[in-house]
Amino acid sequence: MIVPVAGCAINTQPATYAVDTKGPYALDTGDTLRVTVYGEEQLSTTYKVDDSGAVALPLVGPVPVRGTTTKVAASRIAQALTRGYMRNPNVAVEVAEYRPFFIQGEVGNSGQFPYVFGMTVRSAIATAGGFKETADRGSAIVYRRQGTEMVKAKVDLDFPIYPGDTIVVLERWF
């Protein structure tokens, strides 16, 4: 028996996608950093990047880290510690917790969620409880700050997201 397949489309897109990670991660407000100063247990802890884009360390005060990598942040913290406190500090910085992403619209639970490195729109929707019955399951709108501007784009579900992005899943129209 032959089953007619009229109306079926052949998917010409690849079955896998490379997730774009856009190079080294740039620190910003809301990130939590794990700072390790070797040999100085009282300074080795987590610090939150504040609204001014700095981390406030005991003895040295705020150290600006917004827009830098963890490697540059470690260097800046080490430089700050050499100004009157330590002779040759050995500092390591890693992201303990990324700033959140936001999702709203036709998903199970709208709101703010923790970002995980390498996330896509699809995984963000899964984190938010999946699609509602009325959701457009083929695309979403992503709002992303680029410099001083907010950029809006309609994207597919395998589009990479970043901390601070806002995803809007629209209602489908029949």
Residue pairs with C-beta under 8 A, 6 or more apart in sequence:
17 158
19 118
19 120
19 160
20 160
21 117
21 118
21 160
22 160
22 162
24 69
24 71
25 69
25 70
25 95
25 98
25 117
26 67
26 68
26 69
27 33
27 49
27 53
27 65
27 66
27 67
27 68
27 69
27 70
27 73
27 95
28 49
28 53
28 66
28 67
28 99
28 163
28 164
29 49
29 50
29 51
29 52
29 53
29 66
29 99
30 48
30 49
30 99
30 100
30 163
30 164
31 48
31 49
31 95
31 97
31 98
31 99
31 163
32 46
32 47
32 48
32 49
32 95
32 96
32 97
33 46
33 47
33 48
33 49
33 55
33 65
33 70
33 73
33 93
33 94
33 95
33 96
34 45
34 46
34 93
34 94
34 95
34 96
35 43
35 44
35 45
35 46
35 47
35 55
35 57
35 74
35 77
35 91
35 92
35 93
36 44
36 91
36 92
36 93
37 43
37 44
37 77
37 81
37 86
37 89
37 90
37 91
38 44
38 89
38 90
38 91
38 92
39 90
40 86
40 89
42 58
43 57
43 58
43 59
43 81
46 96
46 97
47 55
47 56
47 57
48 55
49 55
49 65
49 66
50 56
50 62
52 62
52 64
52 66
53 64
53 65
53 66
53 67
54 62
54 63
54 64
54 65
54 66
55 62
55 63
55 65
55 73
55 77
56 62
56 63
57 63
57 77
57 80
57 81
59 81
59 85
60 77
60 80
60 81
60 83
60 85
61 80
63 73
63 76
63 77
63 80
64 76
65 72
65 73
65 76
68 76
70 93
70 94
70 95
71 93
73 93
74 91
74 92
74 93
75 91
77 89
77 91
77 93
78 89
78 90
78 91
81 89
81 91
82 88
82 89
97 114
98 114
98 115
98 116
98 117
98 163
99 115
99 163
99 164
100 112
100 113
100 114
100 115
100 163
100 164
101 112
101 113
101 115
101 119
101 124
101 161
101 162
101 163
101 164
101 165
101 166
101 167
102 111
102 112
102 113
102 165
102 166
102 167
103 110
103 111
103 113
103 124
103 125
103 127
103 128
103 166
103 167
103 168
103 169
104 110
104 111
104 166
104 167
104 168
104 169
105 135
105 140
105 167
105 168
105 169
105 170
105 171
106 131
106 132
106 134
106 135
106 136
106 169
106 170
106 171
106 172
107 125
107 128
107 129
107 130
107 131
107 132
107 135
107 169
108 128
108 129
108 130
108 131
108 132
109 128
109 129
110 128
111 128
113 124
113 127
113 128
115 161
115 162
115 163
116 123
118 160
119 127
119 160
119 161
120 157
120 158
120 159
120 160
120 161
121 140
121 142
121 155
121 156
121 157
121 158
121 159
121 161
121 167
122 157
122 158
124 161
124 167
125 131
125 140
125 157
125 167
125 169
131 137
131 169
134 171
134 172
135 169
135 170
135 171
135 172
136 169
136 170
136 171
136 172
137 157
137 172
138 156
138 157
139 154
139 155
139 156
139 157
139 170
140 154
140 155
140 157
140 159
140 167
140 168
140 169
140 170
141 152
141 153
141 154
141 155
141 167
141 168
141 170
142 152
142 153
142 155
142 159
142 161
142 165
142 166
142 167
142 168
143 150
143 151
143 152
143 165
143 166
143 167
143 168
144 150
144 151
144 153
144 162
144 164
144 165
144 166
145 151
145 164
161 167
